[in-house]
Amino acid sequence: MTDSIDTVAFHQDQQQPQQEREQDPSQHRWLTRYYLTRALFSVLWVAAAILIGTRSPVVAALLLVLYPAWDAAANWVDANASGGLQANRTQRVNVWASGLTTLAVVLALTSGMHAVLAVFGDWAIASGLLQLGTALRRWKTQGAQWVMVLSGAQSALAGGFFIAQSRMPATPSIANVAGYAGIGALYFALSGVWLLARHRRAG
């Protein structure tokens, strides 16, 4: 009888942290701010890329380096706000992938935009799959993850398209990447607005 009571108590103790995570309003608020912040950055990046980057090679180069660097920083901040890098393996890997991509873009710029687009293609595939993995892990505890699943899958597909474009004779430009970033902004905005609306309905 005592063993049965202890077993029940053990399972209740194990389930309690999970229930607390599922009902943690601070994590809900954080993800709302995080998604909307990422959407805003992407919108500003796209605007700068189209209005200035397409006319200035120097600005285009700086923006192309900034984009994966921002992704690395954003994933690092999100992982630390969501239990730490050790508890968020896909984001930990994404931080490294985006950081290495930043260095790869710097090197690829010395060879031309075909090389840069190929680097972005590899990165879009890797980061998309990692984002999809993060969304699946968060599925049970947070809303709007269906949007992040779609975003991750679309990113991986876009990466394949970038690689194909990088092998074509036509010279690519930052405008090719701007379209990809614009779609990413839409996905982040949808996720943020969805979570915001859900929070207001619950309140």
N, C-alpha and C positions, 0 to 999 in steps of 0.2 A: 504493500500500500504506500509506504514511504517512497519507494523507488518510483511509483507512478506519479506521485505528487511532484517529486523532484524533476521527472521528465517533462511534465506539463509546464512547470515553472521555467525550465531551461528553454523550452520552445517559445514561451511567452517573452523571455528575455531576448531571444534571438530575433523575434518578430518586431519588438518594440523599436529598435533603431531604424528598421526599414519603414515602419509606419511614420516615424518622426521625419524621415527624409522625404516621404511622399507628401507630408503636410507642411513642410518647411516653407513658410511664406517669404523668408528672406532670400532663398534660392530662386523662388518664382520671380521676385522683384529684380534680382540680379540678372537673370536671363533676359527679362524684358528690356532692361537698360542695355545689356550687352548686345542683343540683336539689333536694337534701334541705333546704337552707336556704330556698329559695323555697317549698317545700312547707310547712315549719314556719311561715314568716311568713304564708302564706295561711290556714293553719288558725287561727292566733292572730287574724288580721284578721277572719275569719268569726265566730269566737267573740265578739269584741268588738262586731262589728256587730249580731249577733243579741241578745246579752245586754244591751248598753248602748246601742248606736246606735239601736235601734228605740224606745227610751224617751227618749233625749235628742237633740234636734235639733242641739245644739252638737257633741256627740261624733260624731254621724252626719256632720256637715259636715267635721269634722277627718279622719275615716276616709276619706271620699270623696276628699278632697284628697291624703291620704297614699298611697292605692293606686296611682295613676299615677306619683306622685313616686318611690315605691319601685321601680316597674318601670323607670323611667328610670335610677335609680342602679344597679339590679341589672344591666341591660344594659351600662352603662358599665363596671362592674367586670369582668363576664364578657368583654367585648370586649378590655379591656386585659390580662386574664390569658390571652387566646387569640391573641396576636399584635398587638394594638393596634387602635384604631378604624379606621385606614386599611385594614387587612387584613380588616376585618369590616364591610362596607358596610351590610348589612341591620341589624346592631345599631346602627351609627352613626345610621342613619335612625330606628331605633326609639327611641334616646335622645332625639332631637329631638321625635319624635311624642309620646312620653310626657311630656316636659317641657312641651310646648305644651298638651297635654291637661290637665296639672295647673293651668295658668293658666286654661284654658277652664272647668274645673270651678269654680274660684273665682268667675269671672264668672257662670256659670250658676246658682250657688247664690242669687244675688240675684233670679233670675227664678222659681225653684221647681224641684221635682224632675222635672217633665216635661222641662225644659231640660237638667238634669243627666243624665238617662237618655239623652237624645239625644246628648249629648257622649260618654257612655260607649259608646253604640252605634257612633258613628263611630270611636272609638279601638279598640274591640274588633275591628272589621273590619281596620283598618290594622295594629294590632299582631299580630293573628292571621296575616295574610298575611306580615308580616315575620318572624315566628317560624317559619312554614312554610319561608320562604326560607333562614333560618339552618340549620334542620334538614336541608334538602336539601343544603346546602353541606357540612355535617359528616357526611353519610351515609357517605362512603367511609372516614373516619378514626375515627369513634366509633360505639359501639353505642347502642341505645335511642332512636335518632332517629325510628324509626317512631312512638313515643309522642308526640314533639314535633310530628311532622307531623299526627297526629290532633288534638293540642291546638290547633295553629294553625288548622286547618280548622274545628274546633268553635267557636273564638273568633270567627272571621269570621261563622259562622252565628248565633251568639249576638248579635253586633252588629246584625245585621238584625232580630232579634227585639226587641232593646232599642229600636230606632228605631220599630218598629211599636207597642210598648207606650207609648212617649212620646207617641204621637198619640191614645191612648185617653183617655176621660174620667176613668177611675179614677186617683186620685193614686198614683204609684209611691213606693216607699220604698227605704231602703238594703237591705232584705231582697231586693229584686230583684237587686241587684248581688252580694249575699252568695252566692246560688246559683251564679252565674258564677264567683266566686272559689273556691268550694268544689270545683267541677269542675276548675279550674286546679290546685288543691292536689293533687288525685288524680293528675293527669297528671305533675306534677313528682315526686311521691312514687314513682310507678311507674318513671319514668326513673332516679331515684336508686337505687332498690332493684335494678333490672335491671342497672345498671352495677356496683353493689357485688357482686351475685351473680356476674356475669361475671368480675370481677377475682379473686374468691376461687376460682372454677373454674380460671382460668388459673394462679393461684399454687399 
